[in-house]
């Protein structure tokens, strides 16, 4: 469908993808697509060579072409087999010659470029965590009042070890390495897991997806039984798949909620310093100034990460130096004894004196770790090493000195400070206004850090089919990950202003902040644990230690912030819940729509009966029919045949498919199959995109790339047919038993060895007279020999070279006649006998989202004269 065929960024649309949605009722029929890792072959007893006896493939050839309905029966056949490399996929001819993808945009930079990148890292990644000293102690001592110096030491010790354990140990040293080829965030973890275990709910994965150069699949080895059992358990349990998706959606909703509360908290805390410098300033005036700052902030967001990050990077560097300088000044002037807080025994004494007060203080202590998830989500903009080095050698020391300095001041002035302004009260009067200015700039930078993380997360979820398609603008020509989403930008601004006006207390905002931050932290801990078990395959005790320590800490903090949810921070839970429902409803509706399209696809018997003219007139030209199916003929094509007086001489079913990788190289973009016999001139094209890819080509460029790839496919098809023909004489002298045949081997760039077995043309010559046609969608190695063997014996008097030239000439003439986009707007409606909840969700909520989301074809800028649209409604 055109609605679902769109790509990613220039227009912001994205297709319903292979990772989200699906149902058990169709997973069986497409079950063979799960067999990616290995295949079964016969072992020759006389030598070490392996003989290919892909019973599945042979049966398909004998029944005509690909048969989707009989795959399970073939897979259950009892054979004496051994495992060898992954079987070659019918879509994967072109991909076998693709060079390795570029893994990083930031390699081989000059020294000056690395310095600029370091400043951008400060401006984009560390703004959130860098401004936590503005409000962390304010919330801590508002929740738990200071009774003496021991309370200051206990709270400081909590803050120091929270800062060390969560941002440093968990995120910088562990979680950052769980990136998806340089992409971070909740959905990047989900994508990484989906590549190593078939946990997707939609059964539209193809074996060829695993051979994209950036896929880099690492199958669990037989020696690691634990990893293999976990993989099998995840793939077999529909409940676990749904639970995993729910965890991902919950974490994403918390990230979006974080994009609301971070700007409110940071700006309000910074502007609130006016009450220290100017006694006449009231809270209402602080709110008005904060709103003005937020409007300015979100208005400049469209200028992009590179431009704004380079501008604010030096400013944030000055901010961190100021934190360190003020901290050292206060340590020298007031009380350097606060260094004793590095002894964790003070945490024990803090809880022993008053456990209830210490437990309430936890809700403020966690705020020192805010921005940790933003570091991971913003990883797509920078390298892991640059973030680690910057945090360890600059950010962390400055933050520690800042908190130590505040605590040193509070040791002697805890009875005199202004409520909720511990930081600005500790600033020396001589530098108050410069620090106030720098603090406000840093607060605005913090807002940008979490906003860019929100954009990145929504882009990923859109590409993976879990968020309605939106317009996404690519703000950098050099770095594809730097994006801007206008609708989300202004939506966050409106909600943020409403949040500030509704909750004016820093304590209540801090509580809401903690809820959002801890929610996504817990989801990340669980997902990284799965990555450790399934992909990293490390010692089980290390995995259990990671899960127990960090999930235990986060649950403890979460219990503290959840206790104050009735004070107003419930608003953020309602907002996060609303975003979760939007994503879940979109995913649920997309799943039902895909299931219905699979069930209602046209039978190949009907196509045979219609003949090469398809029961109508074939007019010159190429028709690109957008649909979501990776196999089979969509039902909407029958709607076109019955609605239009003529159909184009060449039809290409185009499926825009997002695979669970960040980037698909241009050479690996298009994969083709021939659908129906050759004289039908019908092809299937799967255009594969990663969730980080930018669909920025216009419709002319897209058409040119598609036609060039089609011509390449046809030439390769003819070349393979010629190679198979050369092997016929050798095969005639050998025994009919497959075990006596030598194996032809093809080695892919990724090192996989594919056993091609017997020459295929002889098999297809036998197949051409078989009248049980089943599903006729042909594969690269399967379709053309069968089709040409039939035509060669009847109507085709030309040799293979002449036949190739004639087909290429036909394609060029069809291209000259024009390309028309056949768009089928498929909507779904709940059946009359459905439950009320299902009717409400599908007929109203999902219909509303689908009506107001961005059309998938919009980013190609296709002229209206080249569009042809037909509507169709599916009952689900």
Secondary structure, DSSP 8 states (H G I E B T S, - for coil): --TT---SSSS------TTS---HHHHTTTGGGG--S-EEEEE-SSSS-EE---HHHHHHHHTSS--STTHHHHHT-----EEES----TT-TGGGG-------TTSS--HHHHHHHHHHHHHHTSHHHHTGGGTHHHHHHHHS---SHHHHHHHHHHHHHHIIIIIIIIIITTGGGG-BTTB-SHHHHHHHHHHHS---SS----GGGGGSTTT------TT-HHHHHHHHHHHH-HHHHHHHHHHHHHHHHHHHHHHHHHHHHHHHHHHTTHHHH-TT--HHHHHHHHHHHHHHHHHSGGG-HHHHHHHHHHHHHHHHHHHHHHHHHHHHHT-GGGGGGGSTHHHHHHHHH-HHHHHHHHHHHGGGGTTHHHHHHGGGGS-HHHHHHHIIIIIHHHHHHHHHHHHHHHHHHTTTS-TT-HHHHHS-GGGHHHHHHHHHHHHHHHHHHHHHHHHHHHHHHHHTTSS-----EE--SS-TT-EE-HHHHHHHHHHHHHHHHH---HHHHHHHHHHHHHHHHHHHHHHHHHHIIIII---HHHHHHHHHHHHHHHHHHHHHHHHTGGGTTHHHHHHHHHHHHHHHHHHHHHHHHHHHHHHT-B-HHHHHHHTTTTTSEEEEEEEEEE-S-SSSB-HHHHHHHHHSSEEEEEEEEEEEEEESSS---GGGSEEEEEES-GGG-EEEEEEEEETT------HHHHHHHHHHHHHHHHHHHHHHHHHHHHTHHHHHTS-SSGGGS--EEEE-TTS-EEEEES-HHHHHHHHTT-------B--TTTHHHHHHHHHHTTT--S-HHHHHHHHHHHHHHHHHH-EEEEEEEEEEE--TTS-HHHHHIIIIIIHHHHHHS--TTGGGT--GGGEEEEEEEEE-
